[in-house]
Amino acid sequence: LAKTTQPISMDSYEGQEVNITCSHNNIATNDYITWYQQFPSQGPRFIIQGYKTKVTNEVASLFIPADRKSSTLSLPRVSLSDTAVYYCLVGDMLGSGTYKYIFGTGTRLKVLA
Amino acid sequence: ETGVTQTPRHLVMGMTNKKSLKCEQHLGHNAMYWYKQSAKKPLELMFVYSLEERVENNSVPSRFSPECPNSSHLFLHLHTLQPEDSALYLCASSHNRGPLDYNEQFFGPGTRLTVL
């Protein structure tokens, strides 16, 4: 199983760009990288998913270096409502191995006014 | 109703009670999941049903019993629980191309369970 490591917590100010890095040294060839956001007392919500290089959607960007042993979630111009826990996961998109969908401890982001 | 719904949203039960949690997805997905989230701990995957077959059971105690009668409904039957089972129980669904596929999951709001 590809284990992920993230910082436990981060603080930022409104309007700043926030980058959260996740380490996944034993990522497998078939593994995709996915990030979720979770607010208190709610289920996680999908943010972005990628395999390599850079992926961008309306809420975030995901940067993945060539060796894929880490990934960085970038949140542009955060607001107070972005205060949440962010989880990085790796998983097998091709279903060729044992089912893997492991949430780590996540990164608790606090956005300050 | 849209998305993934869970009932009840809150449940308080004694250790000798039997209760059930219900999850329903209105997304046309073919896989459903139960997770447990305790305070200050990461989400723990409990059960996975893909194409109505149970494909994962992560060493969950037998006092938790899942049931998936069809691709839209998922139950978690609870019996003789312990206080340490108090947690937020989350249901999720996804559209998988195969039994062990991995794809974006949509989560319900969860059931906050308290065992006295």
Boltz contact constraints between the chains, C-beta under 6 A:
constraints:
  - contact:
      token1: [A, 42]
      token2: [B, 109]
      max_distance: 6.0
  - contact:
      token1: [A, 43]
      token2: [B, 90]
      max_distance: 6.0
  - contact:
      token1: [A, 43]
      token2: [B, 107]
      max_distance: 6.0
  - contact:
      token1: [A, 43]
      token2: [B, 108]
      max_distance: 6.0
  - contact:
      token1: [A, 43]
      token2: [B, 110]
      max_distance: 6.0
  - contact:
      token1: [A, 44]
      token2: [B, 107]
      max_distance: 6.0
  - contact:
      token1: [A, 46]
      token2: [B, 104]
      max_distance: 6.0
  - contact:
      token1: [A, 91]
      token2: [B, 102]
      max_distance: 6.0
  - contact:
      token1: [A, 92]
      token2: [B, 102]
      max_distance: 6.0
  - contact:
      token1: [A, 93]
      token2: [B, 102]
      max_distance: 6.0
  - contact:
      token1: [A, 95]
      token2: [B, 98]
      max_distance: 6.0
  - contact:
      token1: [A, 95]
      token2: [B, 100]
      max_distance: 6.0
  - contact:
      token1: [A, 95]
      token2: [B, 101]
      max_distance: 6.0
  - contact:
      token1: [A, 99]
      token2: [B, 48]
      max_distance: 6.0
  - contact:
      token1: [A, 99]
      token2: [B, 55]
      max_distance: 6.0
  - contact:
      token1: [A, 99]
      token2: [B, 56]
      max_distance: 6.0
  - contact:
      token1: [A, 99]
      token2: [B, 100]
      max_distance: 6.0
  - contact:
      token1: [A, 101]
      token2: [B, 45]
      max_distance: 6.0
  - contact:
      token1: [A, 103]
      token2: [B, 42]
      max_distance: 6.0
  - contact:
      token1: [A, 103]
      token2: [B, 43]
      max_distance: 6.0
  - contact:
      token1: [A, 104]
      token2: [B, 42]
      max_distance: 6.0
  - contact:
      token1: [A, 105]
      token2: [B, 42]
      max_distance: 6.0
